[in-house]
Amino acid sequence: MKDVADRAGVHPSTVSRVLSNSSRVTPATREKVLAAVDVLAYRPNRYISALMRNRRQRQTPAPFLAGDWGREPFLEWIDSERPDAILCYTRHGLPFEWLESAGIRVPEEIGVASLACSQGGSVSGVLERWESQAIRRVNLVIDLLADNTLGTHECPNVSIVDAGWNPGNTLRRVNGQRPNL
């Protein structure tokens, strides 16, 4: 978003207003911003958009580390929101490395739970049961092919997946309670 703002000669918040169709933007400014969006082929990050929407609505920010976040946006979010814990989708050390590089200790200062952790591993979170997930994904693809669906599917598909919990050591109890995720 900053690149779009720089190219259009406006503040990033103006870009945000244009992209959310706010009436608080003049037509000339809207045109400059949309031209910069087109030139740069900018696409908003849906995860950051959801976080900011929650923040504006004074809701608890979504405790989520999107896979396409870079280190700096992630650490800026951590610094501004100060969550008790984050929920991420990775079995790898990326969020841990980023937190460690910023001097943030897990689980003493922030808890981490993963939506993709391994049985008996040190990371707390949801155990992956690949077989049941793979079967559901294969069935979804078969359904889409049978319907001759190309591109992004119009309707969201909800799947209930067999999963478990790995206690790990990346979450702490606060006054006997699990942290707010």
C-alpha positions as CSV (number, residue, x, y, z in Angstrom):
1,M,0.0,0.0,0.0
2,K,2.9,2.3,0.7
3,D,4.2,1.9,-2.8
4,V,0.8,2.9,-4.2
5,A,0.7,5.9,-1.9
6,D,4.2,7.0,-2.9
7,R,3.4,6.6,-6.6
8,A,0.2,8.6,-6.2
9,G,1.8,11.2,-3.9
10,V,-0.7,10.6,-1.1
11,H,-0.7,9.2,2.4
12,P,-1.3,5.4,2.8
13,S,-4.5,6.1,4.7
14,T,-5.8,7.9,1.5
15,V,-5.1,4.7,-0.5
16,S,-7.0,2.8,2.1
17,R,-9.9,5.2,1.8
18,V,-10.0,4.8,-1.9
19,L,-9.8,1.0,-1.8
20,S,-12.7,0.9,0.7
21,N,-14.8,3.3,-1.5
22,S,-14.9,6.1,1.2
23,S,-16.7,9.2,0.2
24,R,-14.0,11.3,2.0
25,V,-11.8,11.3,-1.1
26,T,-12.0,13.8,-4.0
27,P,-12.5,12.4,-7.5
28,A,-9.1,13.7,-8.6
29,T,-7.3,11.9,-5.7
30,R,-9.3,8.8,-6.3
31,E,-8.3,8.8,-9.9
32,K,-4.6,9.2,-9.1
33,V,-4.7,6.4,-6.5
34,L,-6.6,4.0,-8.9
35,A,-4.0,4.8,-11.6
36,A,-1.2,3.9,-9.3
37,V,-3.0,0.7,-8.3
38,D,-3.3,-0.3,-11.9
39,V,0.3,0.5,-12.8
40,L,1.6,-1.4,-9.8
41,A,-0.9,-4.3,-10.2
42,Y,-1.6,-3.8,-6.4
43,R,-3.9,-6.3,-4.7
44,P,-4.8,-5.7,-1.1
45,N,-3.7,-8.4,1.4
46,R,-7.0,-9.9,2.6
47,Y,-5.6,-10.8,6.0
48,I,-4.2,-7.4,6.8
49,S,-7.5,-5.9,5.5
50,A,-9.4,-8.1,8.0
51,L,-7.1,-7.1,10.8
52,M,-7.6,-3.4,10.1
53,R,-11.3,-3.8,9.7
54,N,-11.5,-5.5,13.1
55,R,-9.3,-2.8,14.6
56,R,-11.5,0.0,13.2
57,Q,-14.6,-1.8,14.7
58,R,-12.8,-2.0,18.0
59,Q,-12.9,-5.7,18.0
60,T,-10.1,-7.9,19.2
61,P,-7.7,-8.2,16.3
62,A,-7.7,-11.5,14.5
63,P,-4.9,-13.6,16.0
64,F,-3.5,-14.8,12.7
65,L,-0.2,-14.8,10.9
66,A,-0.9,-15.0,7.2
67,G,1.6,-16.9,5.2
68,D,2.2,-14.0,2.8
69,W,3.1,-11.5,5.6
70,G,6.7,-10.4,5.5
71,R,8.8,-10.0,8.7
72,E,8.3,-6.2,9.0
73,P,4.5,-6.0,8.6
74,F,4.2,-8.9,11.1
75,L,6.5,-7.3,13.7
76,E,4.7,-3.9,13.2
77,W,1.4,-5.7,13.9
78,I,2.8,-7.4,17.0
79,D,4.1,-4.1,18.2
80,S,0.9,-2.2,17.7
81,E,-1.6,-4.9,18.9
82,R,0.4,-6.6,21.7
83,P,-1.6,-9.8,21.6
84,D,-1.2,-12.4,24.4
85,A,-0.8,-15.0,21.7
86,I,-0.8,-15.5,17.9
87,L,-2.3,-18.2,15.8
88,C,-0.3,-19.1,12.7
89,Y,-0.3,-21.6,10.0
90,T,3.2,-23.0,9.8
91,R,5.1,-25.9,11.0
92,H,8.4,-24.1,10.3
93,G,10.2,-21.6,12.6
94,L,9.4,-18.4,10.7
95,P,7.2,-16.6,13.3
96,F,9.5,-17.9,16.0
97,E,12.6,-16.5,14.1
98,W,10.8,-13.2,13.6
99,L,9.8,-12.9,17.2
100,E,13.3,-13.9,18.4
101,S,14.9,-11.4,16.1
102,A,12.8,-8.7,17.8
103,G,13.8,-9.8,21.2
104,I,10.3,-11.2,22.0
105,R,10.4,-14.5,24.1
106,V,8.0,-17.4,23.4
107,P,6.0,-18.3,25.6
108,E,7.1,-15.8,28.3
109,E,6.0,-12.7,26.4
110,I,3.8,-14.0,23.7
111,G,2.2,-17.4,23.1
112,V,2.2,-19.1,19.7
113,A,-0.2,-21.8,18.5
114,S,-0.1,-23.3,15.1
115,L,-2.9,-24.6,12.9
116,A,-0.3,-27.1,11.5
117,C,1.8,-28.7,14.1
118,S,3.2,-32.2,14.4
119,Q,2.3,-34.9,17.0
120,G,4.6,-34.6,20.0
121,G,6.4,-31.5,18.7
122,S,7.3,-28.5,20.8
123,V,4.8,-26.2,19.1
124,S,1.3,-25.9,20.7
125,G,-1.6,-26.2,18.3
126,V,-3.8,-28.2,16.1
127,L,-2.5,-31.6,14.9
128,E,-2.6,-32.1,11.3
129,R,-4.3,-35.3,10.2
130,W,-3.2,-35.2,6.6
131,E,-5.1,-38.2,5.4
132,S,-8.6,-36.8,6.2
133,Q,-7.6,-33.4,4.9
134,A,-6.3,-34.9,1.7
135,I,-9.4,-36.9,1.1
136,R,-11.6,-33.7,1.5
137,R,-9.4,-31.7,-0.8
138,V,-9.4,-34.4,-3.5
139,N,-13.2,-34.6,-3.2
140,L,-13.5,-30.8,-3.6
141,V,-11.3,-30.9,-6.7
142,I,-13.4,-33.8,-8.2
143,D,-16.6,-31.8,-7.5
144,L,-15.2,-28.7,-9.2
145,L,-14.0,-30.7,-12.2
146,A,-17.4,-32.5,-12.5
147,D,-19.1,-29.1,-12.5
148,N,-16.5,-27.9,-15.1
149,T,-15.6,-25.1,-12.7
150,L,-12.6,-23.0,-13.8
151,G,-10.7,-20.4,-11.8
152,T,-11.7,-19.4,-8.3
153,H,-14.8,-21.1,-7.1
154,E,-17.7,-18.7,-6.6
155,C,-19.1,-20.3,-3.4
156,P,-17.0,-20.9,-0.3
157,N,-16.6,-24.5,0.6
158,V,-16.6,-25.5,4.3
159,S,-15.0,-28.7,5.4
160,I,-14.9,-30.2,8.8
161,V,-11.5,-31.8,9.3
162,D,-10.6,-34.4,11.9
163,A,-8.0,-32.8,14.1
164,G,-6.5,-33.0,17.6
165,W,-4.5,-30.8,20.0
166,N,-0.8,-30.9,20.6
167,P,0.0,-29.3,24.0
168,G,3.6,-28.3,23.0
169,N,5.4,-25.6,25.0
170,T,4.6,-22.4,23.1
171,L,1.6,-21.3,25.1
172,R,1.5,-20.4,28.8
173,R,-1.3,-20.3,31.3
174,V,-2.1,-16.9,32.8
175,N,-3.8,-17.1,36.2
176,G,-4.7,-20.6,35.4
177,Q,-6.3,-19.6,32.1
178,R,-5.2,-20.1,28.5
179,P,-4.2,-16.8,26.8
180,N,-6.6,-14.9,24.6
181,L,-6.1,-16.0,21.0
